[in-house]
Amino acid sequence: MIATRLNVTNTTELRKNGINALKSALGVTGTLKFLEQFDNGGSGDYTAEKYKHEETEPSDAEIRKMFGF
C-alpha cells in the first residue's frame, strides 16, 4: 500500500501523481482497465445537447448597456 502523502498545488500535478500511483499499484494494463470504468463510451449526441439550450445573442442595446454606453 502506498503511504506517501503528496503536496499537490494544481489539478495537472494531481492528475499526474494519480496516474503514477495507479501505474505503480496496478501496472499499465491494470491502470487502463481501471480508467476504462469511468469512460461512458462517448454516449449521447454532443451536437444536439450543445444547442438544446441555445442562448440568444444580446442585442446592440443590451451590449451598450453592459458597457455603459
A tleap script that builds the chain and sets N, CA, C and O, in Angstrom:
source leaprc.protein.ff14SB
mol = sequence {
  NMET ILE ALA THR ARG LEU ASN VAL THR ASN
  THR THR GLU LEU ARG LYS ASN GLY ILE ASN
  ALA LEU LYS SER ALA LEU GLY VAL THR GLY
  THR LEU LYS PHE LEU GLU GLN PHE ASP ASN
  GLY GLY SER GLY ASP TYR THR ALA GLU LYS
  TYR LYS HIE GLU GLU THR GLU PRO SER ASP
  ALA GLU ILE ARG LYS MET PHE GLY CPHE
}
set mol.1.N position { 0.839 -1.183 0.000 }
set mol.1.CA position { 0.000 0.000 0.000 }
set mol.1.C position { 0.881 1.243 0.000 }
set mol.1.O position { 1.930 1.272 0.644 }
set mol.2.N position { 0.458 2.246 -0.711 }
set mol.2.CA position { 1.205 3.495 -0.792 }
set mol.2.C position { 0.817 4.365 0.392 }
set mol.2.O position { -0.363 4.633 0.618 }
set mol.3.N position { 1.827 4.808 1.152 }
set mol.3.CA position { 1.541 5.608 2.342 }
set mol.3.C position { 2.173 6.986 2.258 }
set mol.3.O position { 2.309 7.661 3.278 }
set mol.4.N position { 2.558 7.415 1.072 }
set mol.4.CA position { 3.191 8.713 0.905 }
set mol.4.C position { 2.124 9.771 0.682 }
set mol.4.O position { 1.218 9.584 -0.130 }
set mol.5.N position { 2.228 10.865 1.390 }
set mol.5.CA position { 1.295 11.971 1.211 }
set mol.5.C position { 1.947 12.977 0.261 }
set mol.5.O position { 3.125 13.304 0.408 }
set mol.6.N position { 1.184 13.457 -0.702 }
set mol.6.CA position { 1.705 14.400 -1.685 }
set mol.6.C position { 1.143 15.789 -1.423 }
set mol.6.O position { -0.030 15.943 -1.082 }
set mol.7.N position { 1.980 16.783 -1.583 }
set mol.7.CA position { 1.521 18.170 -1.529 }
set mol.7.C position { 1.266 18.611 -2.961 }
set mol.7.O position { 2.206 18.878 -3.709 }
set mol.8.N position { 0.004 18.689 -3.341 }
set mol.8.CA position { -0.373 18.994 -4.715 }
set mol.8.C position { -0.895 20.414 -4.779 }
set mol.8.O position { -1.729 20.828 -3.974 }
set mol.9.N position { -0.384 21.155 -5.761 }
set mol.9.CA position { -0.782 22.555 -5.855 }
set mol.9.C position { -1.769 22.827 -6.985 }
set mol.9.O position { -2.467 23.841 -6.951 }
set mol.10.N position { -1.845 21.955 -7.980 }
set mol.10.CA position { -2.787 22.212 -9.075 }
set mol.10.C position { -3.338 20.897 -9.623 }
set mol.10.O position { -2.825 19.825 -9.301 }
set mol.11.N position { -4.372 20.976 -10.445 }
set mol.11.CA position { -5.032 19.769 -10.944 }
set mol.11.C position { -4.157 18.971 -11.891 }
set mol.11.O position { -4.267 17.746 -11.943 }
set mol.12.N position { -3.287 19.640 -12.644 }
set mol.12.CA position { -2.394 18.926 -13.546 }
set mol.12.C position { -1.443 18.043 -12.758 }
set mol.12.O position { -1.227 16.882 -13.103 }
set mol.13.N position { -0.883 18.594 -11.712 }
set mol.13.CA position { 0.030 17.829 -10.867 }
set mol.13.C position { -0.719 16.695 -10.166 }
set mol.13.O position { -0.193 15.588 -10.045 }
set mol.14.N position { -1.928 16.960 -9.710 }
set mol.14.CA position { -2.740 15.939 -9.063 }
set mol.14.C position { -3.013 14.782 -10.014 }
set mol.14.O position { -2.876 13.619 -9.636 }
set mol.15.N position { -3.399 15.099 -11.248 }
set mol.15.CA position { -3.678 14.078 -12.254 }
set mol.15.C position { -2.437 13.247 -12.535 }
set mol.15.O position { -2.506 12.019 -12.593 }
set mol.16.N position { -1.299 13.917 -12.709 }
set mol.16.CA position { -0.042 13.218 -12.997 }
set mol.16.C position { 0.331 12.276 -11.853 }
set mol.16.O position { 0.693 11.123 -12.087 }
set mol.17.N position { 0.242 12.770 -10.617 }
set mol.17.CA position { 0.579 11.942 -9.463 }
set mol.17.C position { -0.394 10.779 -9.305 }
set mol.17.O position { 0.008 9.678 -8.928 }
set mol.18.N position { -1.665 11.019 -9.592 }
set mol.18.CA position { -2.666 9.952 -9.504 }
set mol.18.C position { -2.415 8.849 -10.505 }
set mol.18.O position { -2.490 7.668 -10.165 }
set mol.19.N position { -2.115 9.223 -11.741 }
set mol.19.CA position { -1.823 8.226 -12.773 }
set mol.19.C position { -0.573 7.440 -12.395 }
set mol.19.O position { -0.534 6.219 -12.549 }
set mol.20.N position { 0.450 8.137 -11.901 }
set mol.20.CA position { 1.677 7.445 -11.485 }
set mol.20.C position { 1.409 6.472 -10.339 }
set mol.20.O position { 1.971 5.377 -10.313 }
set mol.21.N position { 0.555 6.864 -9.391 }
set mol.21.CA position { 0.211 5.972 -8.280 }
set mol.21.C position { -0.534 4.740 -8.793 }
set mol.21.O position { -0.272 3.621 -8.353 }
set mol.22.N position { -1.459 4.952 -9.722 }
set mol.22.CA position { -2.178 3.817 -10.302 }
set mol.22.C position { -1.224 2.882 -11.035 }
set mol.22.O position { -1.308 1.663 -10.887 }
set mol.23.N position { -0.318 3.452 -11.826 }
set mol.23.CA position { 0.638 2.619 -12.556 }
set mol.23.C position { 1.519 1.827 -11.603 }
set mol.23.O position { 1.825 0.663 -11.864 }
set mol.24.N position { 1.930 2.445 -10.501 }
set mol.24.CA position { 2.761 1.743 -9.520 }
set mol.24.C position { 1.996 0.596 -8.868 }
set mol.24.O position { 2.547 -0.483 -8.649 }
set mol.25.N position { 0.729 0.834 -8.562 }
set mol.25.CA position { -0.062 -0.165 -7.855 }
set mol.25.C position { -0.634 -1.245 -8.785 }
set mol.25.O position { -0.707 -2.415 -8.408 }
set mol.26.N position { -1.040 -0.848 -10.000 }
set mol.26.CA position { -1.772 -1.763 -10.874 }
set mol.26.C position { -1.021 -2.173 -12.132 }
set mol.26.O position { -1.411 -3.130 -12.802 }
set mol.27.N position { 0.042 -1.465 -12.457 }
set mol.27.CA position { 0.712 -1.697 -13.732 }
set mol.27.C position { -0.044 -0.965 -14.833 }
set mol.27.O position { -1.136 -0.440 -14.614 }
set mol.28.N position { 0.550 -0.939 -16.008 }
set mol.28.CA position { -0.052 -0.185 -17.117 }
set mol.28.C position { -1.397 -0.781 -17.520 }
set mol.28.O position { -2.378 -0.052 -17.664 }
set mol.29.N position { -1.451 -2.091 -17.701 }
set mol.29.CA position { -2.695 -2.729 -18.135 }
set mol.29.C position { -3.799 -2.553 -17.093 }
set mol.29.O position { -4.937 -2.240 -17.443 }
set mol.30.N position { -3.472 -2.750 -15.833 }
set mol.30.CA position { -4.449 -2.575 -14.770 }
set mol.30.C position { -4.949 -1.145 -14.688 }
set mol.30.O position { -6.134 -0.902 -14.460 }
set mol.31.N position { -4.029 -0.193 -14.878 }
set mol.31.CA position { -4.416 1.219 -14.862 }
set mol.31.C position { -5.399 1.517 -15.979 }
set mol.31.O position { -6.405 2.192 -15.760 }
set mol.32.N position { -5.115 1.021 -17.171 }
set mol.32.CA position { -6.022 1.253 -18.297 }
set mol.32.C position { -7.387 0.625 -18.054 }
set mol.32.O position { -8.413 1.240 -18.344 }
set mol.33.N position { -7.408 -0.598 -17.525 }
set mol.33.CA position { -8.689 -1.245 -17.234 }
set mol.33.C position { -9.463 -0.471 -16.170 }
set mol.33.O position { -10.683 -0.336 -16.263 }
set mol.34.N position { -8.756 0.035 -15.159 }
set mol.34.CA position { -9.398 0.827 -14.114 }
set mol.34.C position { -10.000 2.103 -14.693 }
set mol.34.O position { -11.152 2.428 -14.407 }
set mol.35.N position { -9.233 2.828 -15.504 }
set mol.35.CA position { -9.713 4.094 -16.060 }
set mol.35.C position { -10.860 3.902 -17.048 }
set mol.35.O position { -11.703 4.787 -17.198 }
set mol.36.N position { -10.900 2.747 -17.727 }
set mol.36.CA position { -11.990 2.477 -18.664 }
set mol.36.C position { -13.345 2.420 -17.963 }
set mol.36.O position { -14.379 2.640 -18.594 }
set mol.37.N position { -13.345 2.128 -16.670 }
set mol.37.CA position { -14.602 2.067 -15.922 }
set mol.37.C position { -15.290 3.426 -15.862 }
set mol.37.O position { -16.501 3.498 -15.653 }
set mol.38.N position { -14.535 4.496 -16.041 }
set mol.38.CA position { -15.084 5.849 -15.924 }
set mol.38.C position { -15.374 6.483 -17.278 }
set mol.38.O position { -15.800 7.636 -17.343 }
set mol.39.N position { -15.150 5.746 -18.352 }
set mol.39.CA position { -15.406 6.240 -19.696 }
set mol.39.C position { -16.818 5.832 -20.078 }
set mol.39.O position { -17.159 4.650 -20.048 }
set mol.40.N position { -17.637 6.813 -20.437 }
set mol.40.CA position { -19.016 6.468 -20.800 }
set mol.40.C position { -19.135 6.038 -22.255 }
set mol.40.O position { -20.242 5.885 -22.770 }
set mol.41.N position { -18.008 5.844 -22.913 }
set mol.41.CA position { -18.035 5.315 -24.272 }
set mol.41.C position { -18.501 6.291 -25.314 }
set mol.41.O position { -18.875 5.889 -26.416 }
set mol.42.N position { -18.489 7.565 -24.994 }
set mol.42.CA position { -18.901 8.555 -25.982 }
set mol.42.C position { -20.397 8.534 -26.240 }
set mol.42.O position { -20.840 8.851 -27.344 }
set mol.43.N position { -21.168 8.171 -25.253 }
set mol.43.CA position { -22.607 8.108 -25.453 }
set mol.43.C position { -23.196 9.511 -25.514 }
set mol.43.O position { -22.596 10.477 -25.042 }
set mol.44.N position { -24.351 9.600 -26.088 }
set mol.44.CA position { -25.016 10.893 -26.191 }
set mol.44.C position { -24.744 11.556 -27.526 }
set mol.44.O position { -23.927 11.083 -28.316 }
set mol.45.N position { -25.423 12.635 -27.761 }
set mol.45.CA position { -25.284 13.396 -29.001 }
set mol.45.C position { -24.812 14.798 -28.636 }
set mol.45.O position { -25.613 15.655 -28.261 }
set mol.46.N position { -23.506 15.023 -28.748 }
set mol.46.CA position { -22.918 16.290 -28.332 }
set mol.46.C position { -23.565 17.481 -29.040 }
set mol.46.O position { -23.890 18.486 -28.407 }
set mol.47.N position { -23.746 17.361 -30.338 }
set mol.47.CA position { -24.286 18.481 -31.102 }
set mol.47.C position { -25.698 18.840 -30.649 }
set mol.47.O position { -26.015 20.014 -30.460 }
set mol.48.N position { -26.537 17.833 -30.476 }
set mol.48.CA position { -27.913 18.100 -30.031 }
set mol.48.C position { -27.919 18.695 -28.627 }
set mol.48.O position { -28.679 19.621 -28.345 }
set mol.49.N position { -27.068 18.159 -27.743 }
set mol.49.CA position { -27.020 18.669 -26.374 }
set mol.49.C position { -26.462 20.091 -26.329 }
set mol.49.O position { -26.900 20.906 -25.517 }
set mol.50.N position { -25.500 20.386 -27.195 }
set mol.50.CA position { -24.885 21.709 -27.207 }
set mol.50.C position { -25.904 22.790 -27.534 }
set mol.50.O position { -25.893 23.865 -26.935 }
set mol.51.N position { -26.779 22.503 -28.483 }
set mol.51.CA position { -27.727 23.516 -28.930 }
set mol.51.C position { -29.108 23.369 -28.295 }
set mol.51.O position { -30.037 24.087 -28.662 }
set mol.52.N position { -29.246 22.455 -27.356 }
set mol.52.CA position { -30.535 22.222 -26.723 }
set mol.52.C position { -31.029 23.468 -25.987 }
set mol.52.O position { -32.208 23.816 -26.059 }
set mol.53.N position { -30.122 24.128 -25.286 }
set mol.53.CA position { -30.481 25.327 -24.531 }
set mol.53.C position { -29.725 26.526 -25.100 }
set mol.53.O position { -29.053 27.260 -24.375 }
set mol.54.N position { -29.849 26.702 -26.383 }
set mol.54.CA position { -29.125 27.772 -27.066 }
set mol.54.C position { -29.553 29.135 -26.541 }
set mol.54.O position { -30.740 29.454 -26.474 }
set mol.55.N position { -28.562 29.920 -26.175 }
set mol.55.CA position { -28.841 31.271 -25.694 }
set mol.55.C position { -28.901 32.218 -26.885 }
set mol.55.O position { -28.179 32.050 -27.868 }
set mol.56.N position { -29.765 33.207 -26.781 }
set mol.56.CA position { -29.861 34.186 -27.851 }
set mol.56.C position { -28.729 35.198 -27.710 }
set mol.56.O position { -28.248 35.454 -26.607 }
set mol.57.N position { -28.321 35.756 -28.805 }
set mol.57.CA position { -27.273 36.773 -28.810 }
set mol.57.C position { -27.844 38.075 -28.244 }
set mol.57.O position { -28.990 38.422 -28.527 }
set mol.58.N position { -27.060 38.788 -27.456 }
set mol.58.CA position { -27.568 40.062 -26.925 }
set mol.58.C position { -27.706 41.090 -28.048 }
set mol.58.O position { -26.938 41.089 -29.010 }
set mol.59.N position { -28.683 41.947 -27.906 }
set mol.59.CA position { -28.895 42.997 -28.901 }
set mol.59.C position { -27.845 44.094 -28.716 }
set mol.59.O position { -27.148 44.131 -27.702 }
set mol.60.N position { -27.741 44.975 -29.695 }
set mol.60.CA position { -26.806 46.102 -29.600 }
set mol.60.C position { -27.103 46.949 -28.364 }
set mol.60.O position { -26.190 47.405 -27.676 }
set mol.61.N position { -28.378 47.148 -28.097 }
set mol.61.CA position { -28.768 47.957 -26.935 }
set mol.61.C position { -28.316 47.291 -25.634 }
set mol.61.O position { -27.847 47.970 -24.721 }
set mol.62.N position { -28.454 45.974 -25.550 }
set mol.62.CA position { -28.030 45.255 -24.346 }
set mol.62.C position { -26.508 45.318 -24.160 }
set mol.62.O position { -26.017 45.463 -23.040 }
set mol.63.N position { -25.780 45.208 -25.257 }
set mol.63.CA position { -24.314 45.282 -25.191 }
set mol.63.C position { -23.878 46.668 -24.740 }
set mol.63.O position { -22.997 46.807 -23.891 }
set mol.64.N position { -24.505 47.701 -25.318 }
set mol.64.CA position { -24.174 49.082 -24.925 }
set mol.64.C position { -24.469 49.308 -23.440 }
set mol.64.O position { -23.704 49.979 -22.748 }
set mol.65.N position { -25.584 48.743 -22.951 }
set mol.65.CA position { -25.955 48.893 -21.555 }
set mol.65.C position { -24.925 48.191 -20.657 }
set mol.65.O position { -24.577 48.713 -19.598 }
set mol.66.N position { -24.433 47.011 -21.072 }
set mol.66.CA position { -23.427 46.286 -20.279 }
set mol.66.C position { -22.157 47.085 -20.108 }
set mol.66.O position { -21.518 47.048 -19.057 }
set mol.67.N position { -21.793 47.822 -21.173 }
set mol.67.CA position { -20.545 48.568 -21.145 }
set mol.67.C position { -20.748 50.051 -20.814 }
set mol.67.O position { -19.808 50.843 -20.883 }
set mol.68.N position { -21.956 50.408 -20.463 }
set mol.68.CA position { -22.245 51.763 -20.020 }
set mol.68.C position { -22.254 52.812 -21.110 }
set mol.68.O position { -21.910 53.966 -20.857 }
set mol.69.N position { -22.638 52.439 -22.307 }
set mol.69.CA position { -22.720 53.409 -23.402 }
set mol.69.C position { -24.139 53.854 -23.635 }
set mol.69.O position { -24.392 54.670 -24.520 }
savepdb mol mol.pdb
quit
